[in-house]
Amino acid sequence: MEEQLCLRFNVCGPGKEWQIRVKRGKKIAVGILSAAVVVLLFAVLQRLVQPKYADDILEGNFTAEYYQETTKHDVLMIGDCEVYENFDPIYLWKNYGITSYIRGNAQQLTWQSYYMLEDTLKYEKPKLVVYNVQALTHGEPQKEEYNRMTLDGMKWSKTKWNAINASMCKGENMLDYIFPILRYHSRITSLSRSDLTYFASARKVTHNGYYMRIDVLPASESDVADPTWLLGKQNSTKNGAGEDISGEEEDGSADDDVYDPWDDIPEDDVYDPWDDIPEDDTEETDSSDPWDAVDEQEAGTTEKEDDSADGGVVFGKYPMQYLDKMTALCKRNNIQLVLIKAPSLAPQWYDSEDAQVVEYAKKNKLPYINFYELLKETGIDYETDTYDGGLHMNLSGAEKLSKYLGNVLVKDYGIKDHRGDKTLAKVYDEKCRIHDNMIRAQQKELDRYGEIRSY
């Protein structure tokens, strides 16, 4: 009180006034410093408990890796595992001089791919976008785990906010995404060495978004996919417009369920960051759910009543709306959009599903490449070109698909060869070195253990 009166009525001497102001300044500085320490400790603890995806489920690092790029790309590929495991941007550079990047994640849904594109346009403007259409069969969010792996790595922006709102499953809430510690706090009692090793920066696991595997598991030696439905398409002459279909008709007897590649992996073999979270922390909250307002029938779920006559899914309103948004966004930015379907043996790609894509492509004057119909042209062999029985390509298969795509990009769309650019060549020389080193490292593990354990 004495200090306040002294300063207010100016009745204290110059020395006294200076001492009072210094004292006040110290109090303010201590307060600011204390607040900063609290914020810093909170940030450190939050980062510490977040999953690092360094040991088993590496896909959780894919989204964040994009922001480490120092050069721009002429081609952007977006979609789910049918993109990031089946096409190799480093091959495209080595053989065509094409600069490309894959922004894909495990079960990346159509609306998430749209927001990945929107996010990318904040940093660069590609000449061409490739979108794999498999996710159109999903009419609503699937699992929190997939949402987290896809969205946690995005930089905060209005785009990320909208992506989260579009993706949340029942029981999820925005606050948990803003402050991940609220979701992962229980991991504090089960931290591993990886949480410290990759505290500052995540383990880099892709090559311009491509996830590499060089091992081989023939489709004939695996029971995760039934290749018989594809036999009639091996010699198909059907083109991108859906014409001249040949081959045997499907009997529709294949399993209608959408295949989840994680279902075949023993739980004990894969670390799941959600295993460390008590059930009480996963109960539904009272937060608003953006899906409450979506009519289930219009959303187009993969339930039986929404299936077509041959067992295929009738694409829902929600994913098609976001495909429309993707198409419009590309047109506004003068970007060529190319639709593709990678040749995975599972989940089965039905003729009725393909017909919907063909119709959409015609209506919007978009090219559509169905790689099931190009098995002879690409040379894909499900006995040698897959590492998991036909679900995804290994390096051999990815190179074959990339070779075909590279020819299309150059011949049909005039994508330039940048190998003569010294600046880009220097960057990609290093990328090629890392790419080749991983091939050798995986081969060493195969020779030593008979399997790949670290990738």
C-alpha angles and dihedrals in degrees: 000000000000090000092050093051091046093054096037097053095030092232097136126087124257093258094050093047091052092050091051093050092048090051091051091047091053091052091051092047092050090050093050092046092049091051091048091051091051091049091047093050090048091051092047093049092046092052091045095057097043113103111260096200089213104131113037117349097050094166091086090076098054101089096051094049091071092070091062091066115116099188135053127248133225093205129044121190119197133181142075133308090306086074107035094046099039106047129053118206091192090059089050089054096046095048105029107015089240117156109215142154135197118220099188138134140184107292092350103186126221095258090048090052089051092054091045087057092046090049092049092053088063088068106028145355114233120203093226137023123203116202124189109216102208092102091064086083089069113080099180141019114296114193137356090228092062092045091053095048091050102039109030091072095054117105113248114266140122086277093059091046091053092045091054092047090051094047109041117122122214109289095030122110136191095241091066089057093047091049107026090184087076089062101037103032093115090063088076088088095050105043118150136202089266090063089063098036093054098032095112098036134006123248110269108231109159138067105228086327096316117128108212129212122166100182124103132228110169118221089236090061096048132072096199094093135031109218096188093093089062097052094091091055097053092091097026119145093196111136133206090277091059096249133139098026114191135173136061123322120245117249092212091230095123119109109282095207118108107249119239110199091209092062090077096052115092109244092231091060097056128060111227114192089208091063089075094056117090117240090245088066093055099053118119116270131214091249117126116269116215089211094062088082095049116093107233094223093050091046088065102223122191093252118133095255089061095052123109125235095274094048096264124132122258102227112247128238094247100057091041090053089056092046086055090050090049091050092048093047091053092048093050090053095042091244121149111235117206121189118210140175115209116219101249116156091220137077091034114244106220126210089239091056092047091049091056091054092046090052092048092048092051093047093050097035093241127148116243124197116195105192092194086073093049101057092119093045094048095038093227111174116189090205095061109015103062132068098198108041098281104316095105137009123252120220092282092054094042090054091052093051091043091052091055093044092047092055090050093049093051101039101036102031105025096235105180131243107238099181089109091060104099094203094051092040090057092051093047093045086065092045090051091049092053090045092052092045090056091052089055093044093052091047090053090054091049091050093047104038105015089239142056112259108166103047 
